[in-house]
């Protein structure tokens, strides 16, 4: 009941309702009732829908990366070519989750830097509501074609390749930053990630032949490519997170390293 009163008082805010409807345009939306999702597909059309859903005990709302001509025509029985015909675009959404909030925050920072180094200007970020971040680039920021291929037809292959490229780009600076953050203490990293020393420690040989220990972030660096699949959903901006009871709140991409969970309290 305590959580219900929290969700109701939050979702009745007009500014929240209007922003969620704006975010849901042309997207499939799913409603979560604490631990279970309602039927799919759904859409979100009017601000007051958000409050009505909260009254029905909806705790969070999730939307697709893909943009659809008519989301209500979606069905699990559709073949790939039928899905492709319905899809009118897709946003790039990189789901960063390192299982430990401070590491995810550092990874989000370097993901944004990597996109900027590739001259991407339309970048947004939001806190997932628990331990991770979503870094996004809107469909409108992409070229219409890459070579002979239409960008609209390149889902999920193109975003998966981008995620793999970004992972490769940030691996080294992320490892170095985490080591500075932890004052070169591998034991502290082991405690926070749950991995053994042999999983996260690798060695590089310097010019004198000495073996220098380095951090291997691969076991706990996750830029989730599972999210980048047809009809997969992510938590909408300004949506509650059931476990943390925090909000999946947008974050200024220039201040991501100073973002604290307190900023995501529903109040």
Secondary structure, 3 states (H helix, E strand, C coil): CHHHHHHHHHHCCHHHHHHHHHHCCCCCEEEEECCEECCCCECCCCHHHHHHHHHCCCCEEEEECEEECCHHHCCCCCCHHHHHHHEEEECEEEEECCCCHHHHHHHHHHHHHHHHHCCCCCCEEEECCCCCEEEEECHHHCCCEECCEEHHHCCCHHHHHHHHHHHHHHHHHHHHHHHHHCCCCHHHHHHHHCCCHHHHEEEEECCCCCEEEEECCCCCCCEECCCCCCCCEEECCCCECCCCCEECCEECCCCHHHCCHHHHECC
